[in-house]
Amino acid sequence: MRQSFFSSAPLPVMAWGVMLVRIITGLLLLWHGWECLDADKMKMYTGWFADRQYAEPAAWAYAGKIAELLAGIGFVLGLLTRVAALGAMAAFAGIIFLLGDKGKIFESDQHPFLFILISVLFLFTGPGAFSLDAVFFKTKKRRY
């Protein structure tokens, strides 16, 4: 049965599209999370938490960056994708509500909010095509 591009049904290649977005998002998260290995960057991020008088500001800064790094690895590999999505959502919600402009997602907090939205996509759809989740958890191939 031929499917119309303008129908409300998902395209037959949706799993490939989800995979492409998952891998690109994962690479972006790896880029952000890799900063946990840069002492100067982490000093700056720790300072942000210290300025807001959080207890253990370095722990907060490292927790966020490591969450981004691990979520990036999970997304790129398609490994524990839904857990990675929850980790990314937590990290970026922290950025928005603990460090940012307290939830101004239509202004300065758009970037972290977009990462949350993309993570919600993976929470509901799973990893798409070619994932380690499919290998380890023997998921049946499904059409989205």
C-alpha positions as CSV (number, residue, x, y, z in Angstrom):
1,M,0.0,0.0,0.0
2,R,1.4,3.3,-1.0
3,Q,1.5,6.0,1.6
4,S,1.0,9.6,0.9
5,F,3.6,12.1,2.1
6,F,0.8,14.3,3.3
7,S,-1.0,11.6,5.4
8,S,-0.9,11.7,9.2
9,A,0.8,8.2,9.2
10,P,4.5,8.0,9.9
11,L,6.8,7.5,6.9
12,P,8.0,3.9,6.5
13,V,11.6,5.2,7.1
14,M,10.7,6.8,10.4
15,A,13.1,4.5,12.4
16,W,16.0,5.7,10.2
17,G,15.0,9.3,10.9
18,V,14.8,8.7,14.6
19,M,18.3,7.1,14.5
20,L,19.8,10.0,12.6
21,V,18.4,12.5,15.1
22,R,19.5,10.3,18.0
23,I,23.1,10.1,16.8
24,I,23.4,13.8,16.0
25,T,21.9,14.7,19.3
26,G,24.3,12.2,21.0
27,L,27.3,13.8,19.3
28,L,26.2,17.3,20.5
29,L,25.8,15.9,24.0
30,L,29.2,14.4,23.9
31,W,30.6,17.7,22.8
32,H,28.9,19.4,25.8
33,G,29.7,16.7,28.3
34,W,33.3,16.3,27.2
35,E,33.9,19.6,29.1
36,C,33.9,17.7,32.3
37,L,37.5,16.8,31.4
38,D,38.5,20.5,31.0
39,A,39.6,21.9,34.4
40,D,39.2,25.6,33.3
41,K,35.7,25.1,32.0
42,M,34.7,23.1,35.1
43,K,36.1,25.9,37.3
44,M,33.8,28.3,35.4
45,Y,30.7,26.1,35.8
46,T,31.5,25.5,39.4
47,G,31.7,29.3,39.8
48,W,28.2,29.6,38.5
49,F,26.8,27.3,41.2
50,A,29.0,29.0,43.8
51,D,27.6,32.5,42.8
52,R,24.1,31.1,43.4
53,Q,25.3,29.8,46.8
54,Y,24.7,26.1,46.2
55,A,26.3,23.7,48.6
56,E,29.0,21.7,46.9
57,P,29.0,23.7,43.7
58,A,31.7,21.5,42.0
59,A,29.5,18.4,42.6
60,W,26.6,20.1,40.9
61,A,28.7,21.2,37.9
62,Y,30.3,17.7,37.5
63,A,27.0,15.9,37.9
64,G,25.5,18.0,35.1
65,K,28.4,17.6,32.7
66,I,28.8,13.9,33.4
67,A,25.1,13.4,32.8
68,E,25.4,15.1,29.4
69,L,28.5,12.9,28.6
70,L,26.7,9.7,29.6
71,A,23.5,10.6,27.8
72,G,25.6,11.4,24.7
73,I,27.2,8.0,24.8
74,G,23.9,6.3,25.3
75,F,22.3,8.2,22.3
76,V,25.2,7.6,19.9
77,L,25.2,3.9,20.7
78,G,21.5,3.5,21.2
79,L,22.3,1.9,24.5
80,L,19.8,2.4,27.4
81,T,18.3,5.1,25.2
82,R,15.3,5.8,27.5
83,V,17.6,6.0,30.6
84,A,19.9,8.3,28.6
85,A,16.9,10.5,27.7
86,L,15.9,10.8,31.4
87,G,19.5,11.8,32.3
88,A,19.6,14.4,29.6
89,M,16.2,15.7,30.7
90,A,17.4,16.0,34.3
91,A,20.7,17.7,33.3
92,F,19.0,20.3,31.1
93,A,16.1,20.9,33.5
94,G,18.8,21.7,36.0
95,I,20.4,24.2,33.6
96,I,17.1,25.8,33.0
97,F,15.8,26.0,36.6
98,L,19.0,26.0,38.7
99,L,21.4,28.1,36.5
100,G,19.4,29.7,33.7
101,D,16.7,32.3,33.8
102,K,14.4,30.1,35.9
103,G,12.4,28.6,33.1
104,K,12.3,31.3,30.5
105,I,12.2,28.8,27.6
106,F,11.0,31.4,25.1
107,E,13.9,33.6,25.8
108,S,17.4,32.6,27.0
109,D,16.7,29.0,27.9
110,Q,15.7,27.8,24.5
111,H,18.8,25.7,23.8
112,P,18.5,23.5,26.9
113,F,14.8,23.3,26.4
114,L,15.2,21.9,22.9
115,F,17.5,19.2,24.3
116,I,14.7,18.3,26.7
117,L,12.2,18.1,23.9
118,I,14.4,15.9,21.8
119,S,15.0,13.6,24.8
120,V,11.2,13.3,25.2
121,L,11.1,12.1,21.7
122,F,13.5,9.3,22.5
123,L,11.7,8.5,25.7
124,F,8.5,7.8,23.7
125,T,9.9,6.4,20.5
126,G,13.0,4.5,21.6
127,P,16.3,4.6,19.7
128,G,15.1,4.0,16.1
129,A,17.1,1.8,13.8
130,F,20.5,0.3,14.5
131,S,20.8,0.4,18.3
132,L,22.5,-1.7,20.9
133,D,19.1,-1.7,22.8
134,A,17.8,-3.8,20.0
135,V,20.7,-6.2,20.2
136,F,20.8,-6.5,24.0
137,F,17.1,-6.4,24.7
138,K,15.9,-8.3,21.5
139,T,13.2,-5.9,20.6
140,K,11.0,-6.8,17.8
141,K,11.2,-4.7,14.7
142,R,8.2,-2.4,14.6
143,R,6.9,0.2,12.4
144,Y,6.5,3.6,13.9
